[in-house]
Amino acid sequence: MRLFQIDQEKCKRDGICVKDCPAQVIAMADKNAFPSPIEDAGEFCINCGHCVAVCPHGAFALATMPLDRCPPIQKDLLPGPESVRQLLRARRSIRQYKKAPVPRDLLEDLLDTARYAPTGSNKQQVHWTVLQDPAEMKRFAGMVIDFTRLNLTGTVDADMARRIRRIIAAWDNGKDRILRGAPNLILVHSEAGLPFAEADCLIALTYLELYAYAKGLGTCWGGYFTAAANFYAPLIEALNLPAGHQCYGAVMLGYPKTGYERIPRRNAPLVTWR
């Protein structure tokens, strides 16, 4: 199968696709020639679609990406820099959730958007597990508490040990400080040991939580849960992720009980200029 097709009636032979290809698998014999794949282009192409996306004439189509599956960018819908800055600064971690579950179609919308997060060499090796059952969520939170109890004696950091004791005490008094009563938990995972797997998963999860905020939802990263999901055998078995997979992150998700009116102060960035 040919790697890509050029609509010769639309192509202006401007070489934009040649210059923009990250893998450099597109060439033009001369300025009057149409773009064509180099030898062994299929071996080196990462199927990122930059060639399709960058052509202003709609002349380029990958075999894996027909134009009707690649919608045009609606530039009038793109937010300005101040809107993006406000979203990034205003987003808060949510630790109080309403009991109302997040509808399945909204969860699917979040995941559908998060799949556009960049991945190393466009491997797209990000997997998701979505927890929706309140009873299961409570059971898993209890397993995380069990994990923290087991590891408390080995915690040499005194401040960390005090924090863990408070979390355990809260649980013993009927308050969940692990999953915070959130109706959903979204795990991101991938085959352990793959290049860039952790970065790919965390970037995708960040995409998801920022879009969730824009959709009126709240999120909070579950650090204790993520640790237990990788080191506590009972929880690992209960989660039943695909064989060989590692959990790289988890976020609680739901409708927030409270809103926020101000942006709290943060430290100045730690920067070294060279």
Rosetta blueprint (number, residue, H / E / L):
1 M L
2 R L
3 L L
4 F E
5 Q E
6 I E
7 D L
8 Q L
9 E L
10 K L
11 C L
12 K L
13 R L
14 D L
15 G L
16 I H
17 C H
18 V H
19 K H
20 D H
21 C L
22 P L
23 A L
24 Q L
25 V L
26 I E
27 A E
28 M L
29 A L
30 D L
31 K L
32 N L
33 A L
34 F L
35 P L
36 S E
37 P E
38 I L
39 E L
40 D L
41 A H
42 G H
43 E H
44 F H
45 C L
46 I L
47 N L
48 C L
49 G L
50 H H
51 C H
52 V H
53 A H
54 V H
55 C L
56 P L
57 H L
58 G L
59 A L
60 F E
61 A E
62 L E
63 A L
64 T L
65 M E
66 P L
67 L H
68 D H
69 R H
70 C L
71 P L
72 P L
73 I L
74 Q L
75 K H
76 D H
77 L H
78 L L
79 P L
80 G L
81 P H
82 E H
83 S H
84 V H
85 R H
86 Q H
87 L H
88 L H
89 R H
90 A H
91 R L
92 R L
93 S E
94 I L
95 R L
96 Q L
97 Y E
98 K L
99 K L
100 A L
101 P L
102 V L
103 P L
104 R H
105 D H
106 L H
107 L H
108 E H
109 D H
110 L H
111 L H
112 D H
113 T H
114 A H
115 R L
116 Y L
117 A L
118 P L
119 T L
120 G H
121 S H
122 N H
123 K L
124 Q L
125 Q L
126 V L
127 H E
128 W E
129 T E
130 V E
131 L E
132 Q L
133 D L
134 P H
135 A H
136 E H
137 M H
138 K H
139 R H
140 F H
141 A H
142 G H
143 M H
144 V H
145 I H
146 D H
147 F H
148 T H
149 R H
150 L H
151 N H
152 L H
153 T L
154 G L
155 T L
156 V L
157 D L
158 A H
159 D H
160 M H
161 A H
162 R H
163 R H
164 I H
165 R H
166 R H
167 I H
168 I H
169 A H
170 A H
171 W H
172 D H
173 N L
174 G L
175 K L
176 D L
177 R L
178 I L
179 L L
180 R L
181 G L
182 A L
183 P L
184 N E
185 L E
186 I E
187 L E
188 V E
189 H E
190 S E
191 E E
192 A L
193 G L
194 L L
195 P L
196 F L
197 A H
198 E H
199 A H
200 D H
201 C H
202 L H
203 I H
204 A H
205 L H
206 T H
207 Y H
208 L H
209 E H
210 L H
211 Y H
212 A H
213 Y H
214 A H
215 K L
216 G L
217 L L
218 G E
219 T E
220 C E
221 W E
222 G L
223 G H
224 Y H
225 F H
226 T H
227 A H
228 A H
229 A H
230 N H
231 F H
232 Y L
233 A H
234 P H
235 L H
236 I H
237 E H
238 A H
239 L H
240 N L
241 L L
242 P L
243 A L
244 G L
245 H E
246 Q E
247 C E
248 Y E
249 G E
250 A E
251 V E
252 M E
253 L E
254 G E
255 Y L
256 P E
257 K L
258 T L
259 G L
260 Y L
261 E L
262 R L
263 I L
264 P L
265 R L
266 R L
267 N L
268 A L
269 P L
270 L L
271 V L
272 T L
273 W L
274 R L
